[in-house]
Amino acid sequence: MDVIDENLLNLMQNEVPIDKRPFKILGEQLSLTEDEVLKRVNRLKSEGIIRRIGGIFNSKKIGYISTLCAAKVPENEIEEVASLINQYDEVTHNYIREADYNMWFTVITDSHESLNNILQEIQIKTALKDIISLPSIKLFKIKVALNLQGDDKID
């Protein structure tokens, strides 16, 4: 990763322009062509540095509900269970922690009925007995923007 990649990532994590050609606009800000920006973004994605490019919406304001789930997954079943859970479009995050409840994932969907159905399906398909749903009571949203240049300036 070079300085140009760092500058690109700094721009992208704060705002990808809403435009038909957002990478052209980013390129103009970096004195690059649209094609150069796209090549860099694709490389950074293939290297696993960029995981996802997309909008962040307040799901509650558009009528969706969500929950954080914690599951006790036997160590030898983690890959299989993660693969099954990750098949659901409604699952937005899934990660492992070192604790009894070692797999944590979030589900966002349009109704309580749909949420309950998804959790029941997951429980049946995985044969896990211990999955708990932890819906948020109060939302605390923070923005994290990493400064890849290492100076003290954060936009």
C-alpha positions as CSV (number, residue, x, y, z in Angstrom):
1,M,0.0,0.0,0.0
2,D,1.4,3.3,-1.0
3,V,0.6,7.0,-0.1
4,I,-1.9,7.2,-2.9
5,D,-3.8,4.2,-1.6
6,E,-3.7,5.8,1.9
7,N,-5.2,9.0,0.5
8,L,-7.8,7.1,-1.4
9,L,-8.8,5.1,1.6
10,N,-9.0,8.3,3.7
11,L,-11.3,9.9,1.2
12,M,-13.5,6.8,0.7
13,Q,-14.0,6.0,4.4
14,N,-15.4,9.5,4.9
15,E,-17.6,9.8,1.9
16,V,-17.9,8.1,-1.5
17,P,-19.6,10.7,-3.8
18,I,-23.2,10.0,-4.7
19,D,-22.8,10.3,-8.4
20,K,-23.0,8.1,-11.5
21,R,-19.2,8.1,-11.6
22,P,-18.0,8.4,-8.0
23,F,-14.6,7.0,-8.8
24,K,-14.0,9.7,-11.4
25,I,-14.7,12.3,-8.7
26,L,-12.3,10.6,-6.3
27,G,-9.7,10.4,-9.0
28,E,-10.0,14.2,-9.7
29,Q,-9.4,14.8,-6.0
30,L,-6.3,12.6,-6.1
31,S,-5.1,13.6,-9.6
32,L,-5.8,10.1,-10.9
33,T,-7.9,8.8,-13.7
34,E,-11.2,7.0,-13.0
35,D,-9.6,3.8,-14.3
36,E,-6.6,4.2,-12.0
37,V,-8.9,4.6,-9.0
38,L,-10.9,1.6,-10.0
39,K,-7.8,-0.5,-10.4
40,R,-6.6,0.5,-6.9
41,V,-10.0,-0.1,-5.3
42,N,-10.2,-3.6,-6.9
43,R,-6.6,-4.4,-5.8
44,L,-7.4,-3.2,-2.2
45,K,-10.5,-5.3,-2.2
46,S,-8.7,-8.4,-3.5
47,E,-6.0,-7.9,-0.8
48,G,-8.8,-7.8,1.9
49,I,-8.0,-4.2,2.8
50,I,-11.4,-3.0,1.6
51,R,-14.1,-5.3,2.8
52,R,-17.2,-3.4,1.7
53,I,-18.2,-0.3,-0.1
54,G,-21.8,0.8,0.6
55,G,-24.1,3.2,2.4
56,I,-25.0,3.2,6.0
57,F,-28.6,3.7,6.8
58,N,-30.6,4.1,10.0
59,S,-32.5,0.9,9.6
60,K,-35.1,1.8,12.4
61,K,-36.1,5.0,10.6
62,I,-36.9,3.0,7.4
63,G,-39.0,0.4,9.3
64,Y,-36.5,-2.4,9.9
65,I,-35.6,-4.1,13.1
66,S,-32.3,-5.6,14.2
67,T,-30.7,-7.7,16.8
68,L,-27.2,-8.8,17.9
69,C,-27.0,-12.5,18.4
70,A,-24.5,-14.5,20.5
71,A,-24.1,-18.3,20.0
72,K,-22.1,-21.0,21.7
73,V,-20.5,-22.8,18.8
74,P,-18.2,-25.9,19.2
75,E,-14.7,-25.0,18.0
76,N,-14.8,-27.8,15.4
77,E,-18.1,-26.4,13.9
78,I,-17.2,-22.7,13.6
79,E,-16.5,-22.7,9.8
80,E,-19.6,-24.7,9.0
81,V,-21.9,-22.6,11.2
82,A,-20.4,-19.3,10.0
83,S,-20.9,-20.4,6.4
84,L,-24.6,-21.3,7.1
85,I,-25.3,-18.0,8.9
86,N,-23.5,-15.9,6.3
87,Q,-25.9,-17.3,3.6
88,Y,-28.6,-15.0,5.0
89,D,-28.8,-11.6,3.3
90,E,-30.2,-10.2,6.5
91,V,-26.9,-11.0,8.4
92,T,-24.7,-7.9,8.3
93,H,-21.8,-9.0,10.6
94,N,-20.5,-12.2,11.9
95,Y,-17.4,-12.6,14.0
96,I,-15.7,-14.8,16.5
97,R,-14.8,-13.9,20.1
98,E,-12.9,-15.8,22.7
99,A,-15.6,-16.6,25.2
100,D,-18.3,-19.2,25.9
101,Y,-20.5,-17.3,23.5
102,N,-18.0,-17.3,20.7
103,M,-19.9,-16.4,17.6
104,W,-21.6,-13.0,17.4
105,F,-23.7,-11.8,14.4
106,T,-26.3,-9.2,13.6
107,V,-29.6,-9.6,11.8
108,I,-31.5,-6.8,10.2
109,T,-35.0,-7.5,8.6
110,D,-38.3,-5.9,8.0
111,S,-40.4,-7.5,10.7
112,H,-40.4,-9.3,14.1
113,E,-41.9,-12.3,12.3
114,S,-39.1,-12.5,9.8
115,L,-36.5,-12.0,12.5
116,N,-37.9,-14.9,14.5
117,N,-38.1,-17.1,11.5
118,I,-34.5,-16.5,10.6
119,L,-33.3,-17.2,14.1
120,Q,-35.4,-20.4,14.3
121,E,-34.0,-21.5,10.9
122,I,-30.5,-20.9,12.0
123,Q,-31.0,-22.8,15.2
124,I,-32.6,-25.7,13.4
125,K,-30.0,-25.9,10.6
126,T,-27.0,-25.6,12.9
127,A,-28.5,-27.7,15.8
128,L,-27.2,-25.0,18.2
129,K,-29.1,-25.0,21.5
130,D,-27.7,-21.8,22.8
131,I,-28.3,-18.7,20.6
132,I,-29.4,-15.5,22.4
133,S,-30.9,-12.4,20.8
134,L,-29.8,-9.1,22.2
135,P,-31.9,-6.3,20.6
136,S,-30.6,-2.8,21.3
137,I,-32.5,-0.8,23.9
138,K,-30.7,2.5,23.1
139,L,-28.5,3.2,20.1
140,F,-25.1,4.8,20.5
141,K,-23.7,5.4,17.0
142,I,-20.1,6.5,16.6
143,K,-18.1,7.2,13.4
144,V,-14.7,5.6,13.2
145,A,-12.3,7.2,10.6
146,L,-8.8,5.8,10.5
147,N,-6.1,8.3,9.6
148,L,-3.9,6.3,7.3
149,Q,-1.3,9.1,6.9
150,G,-0.4,8.9,10.6
151,D,-0.5,12.7,11.3
152,D,-2.9,14.3,13.8
153,K,-5.3,15.6,11.2
154,I,-8.7,13.9,11.1
155,D,-11.5,15.2,8.9
